[in-house]
Amino acid sequence: MTIFRWIVGGIAALLVSGALLSLLVYAIFKIPLWVQRARRLRHWAWSVLLLWFIVEIWTRVADAAFGS
C-alpha cells in the first residue's frame, strides 16, 4: 500500500505543479489556453486525490470485513 501512496502522491504533485505553472504562464502572458490547461490539470489532481481517498477507505473496510 505504501508504493500506491507514493505513486499517487507523485502523480498528484506533478499535476498540481503543472496547474500552478500553467496559471503562472496565464498570469504573465494572458493567453486563455493556459488557464484552461490549469483548470484541467486541477480537475485531474482532484480526481487522483479522490481515487487515493476511496482506495484508502475501501482497503480499511476490506481489512475489517475479511480480517487480514
N, C-alpha and C positions, 0 to 999 in steps of 0.2 A: 504494500500500500504506500510505502514511503516513496518508491520510484514514481508511482502515479502522481503523488503530491508534487514532486519536483518537476515532473513533465508539465503538469497543469500550471504550476507556478511560473515556469519558464515561458510557456506559451502566453499566459496572461500578461506577464511582464513585457514581452515583445509587442503584444497588441496595444497595451496601454502606452508604451513609449512611442509606438508608431502613431497612435492617435494624438499624443501630445506634440510630436514633431510635425504632424500634418496641420494641427491647429496653429502652431508657431509659423509655419510657412504661409498659412492663410492670413495670419495677422500681419505679416510683413508685406506680402505681395498682393493681397486682396483678390485672389483667384478663387472663385466659388467652388471649383472642383476639389480643392484641398479641404474645405470644411465638410463636404460630402464624404470624403475619404475618412476624415476624423470621426464623423458620426458612425460610419460603417464599422470602423475598427473598434470604436467604443461599444457598439452593439455586439460585436463578436467577443469582445473581452467579457461583457456581462454574460454572454451565453456560456463561455468556458468556465467562468466562476460559478454559475448556476449548475453546470454539469458536475463540477467538483463537489458542490454542496449536496446535490442529490446522491452522488455516489457515496459520500461520507455517511449520510443518513441511512441509506439502504444497506450499507455494509454493517452498520451497527444493528439495524433491525434483523438482518440475517444472522448475525452472531448471537443475538438474544434469542431468536426463534430456534435456531438449529444447534446452538451451543458448540463453539469450537474450542 
